[in-house]
Each structure stands twice: as C-alpha cells, then as structure tokens.
C-alpha cells in the first residue's frame, strides 16, 4: 500500500491564498496554471473545502 500523507485542507487553502496574494496573482491566473476548468475550484481550495490533487 502506498503511503499518502494527510493534509489539513484549511491550512493548504490559507497558504494558497497567501501565496496567490503575495505574488499578485488572480484566481484565474492560478486556475490557468493548474489547468482547471473553473475558478470555483480555486475558491474551494482557498476556503478549505477541498484541495488540488497532489499526484497530477
């Protein structure tokens, strides 16, 4: 069985938002970089409701 570490979704989301703001990036910039279809996914990540897959 492959070990998969546990992450705190709220911490991941807070970090994503802090880095995005510090780098002066829009939500759409992050969406394009992660090759996602909608900005709603980024908002979910930032609110700690989900997080991006680490295996992409």
C-alpha positions in Angstrom: 0.0 0.0 0.0 1.3 3.4 -0.9 1.6 5.9 2.0 -0.4 9.0 1.4 0.2 11.8 3.9 -2.8 13.6 5.4 -3.1 17.3 4.8 -5.1 19.9 6.6 -7.4 21.4 3.9 -7.8 24.7 5.8 -4.0 25.2 6.1 -3.5 24.3 2.4 -6.2 26.8 1.4 -4.8 29.6 3.6 -1.3 29.0 2.2 -2.6 29.0 -1.3 -4.4 32.3 -0.8 -1.5 33.9 0.9 0.9 33.0 -1.8 -1.5 34.0 -4.5 -2.0 37.4 -3.0 1.8 37.8 -2.3 2.6 37.0 -5.9 -0.2 39.4 -7.1 -1.9 36.6 -9.0 -5.6 36.5 -9.8 -7.8 33.4 -9.1 -7.9 33.0 -12.9 -4.1 33.0 -13.1 -4.0 30.1 -10.6 -6.8 28.3 -12.5 -4.9 28.5 -15.7 -1.6 27.4 -14.1 -3.3 24.3 -12.6 -5.2 23.7 -15.9 -8.6 23.7 -14.2 -11.9 24.4 -15.9 -13.4 26.9 -13.5 -12.4 29.3 -10.8 -14.8 27.8 -8.4 -12.3 25.0 -7.7 -9.7 27.6 -6.6 -12.3 29.2 -4.2 -13.0 25.8 -2.8 -9.3 25.2 -2.2 -8.9 28.6 -0.5 -11.9 28.0 1.8 -10.5 24.6 2.8 -13.4 22.7 1.3 -11.1 20.6 -0.9 -7.6 20.7 -2.2 -5.8 20.0 -5.5 -4.7 16.5 -6.3 -1.0 16.0 -5.4 -0.5 13.3 -8.0 -1.1 15.3 -11.1 
